Amino acid sequence: MAKGQKETIAPFGNRCPRVLQRSINHFHPTNNGTRILFFNTVREPLTETAIASLFRRITKKANIPKLHVHLLCHTFAANYLLRIN
């Protein structure tokens, strides 16, 4: 879900569903019967707070003060659209 509780669709290649399903089935833990796609070192679901904290550390280490997740999303989308046209 994206901003404003709107569903976001992320396109991916033909092999991606099979590889992702294999990874989830073999390597990812479950939480209340649901497989966890992103998890921490103790195999618990990764929270938004944890992702934000991780991103702050990466930003600081890379010494790019204005870098933020939203900028990466826009950069990816713009480059993706440039490549498919």
LINLIN-V152719 format. One line per field, one symbol per residue. phi: phi as a letter, one per 40 degrees, with the letter a starting at -180 (. if undefined). psi: psi as a letter, one per 40 degrees, with the letter a starting at -180 (. if undefined). burial: I if it has 9 or more other C-alpha atoms within 8 Angstrom, else O. A space follows every 10 residues. Layout:
phi->???
psi->???
burial->???
This chain:
phi->.bdgfccbbb cacccddccc ccccccbbcb bfgbcbcbbc cbgbdccccc cccdccccdc ccfbcccadc cccccccccc ccccc
psi->iahffhhhhh iiiddddddd ddddddehii hfehihdhia eefihhiddd dddddddddd defgdehidd dddddddddd ddde.
burial->OOOOOOOOOO OOOOOOOOOO OOIIOOOIIO IOOOIIOOIO OOOIIIOOOO IOOOIOOOII OOOOOOOOOO OIOOOOOOOO OOOOO
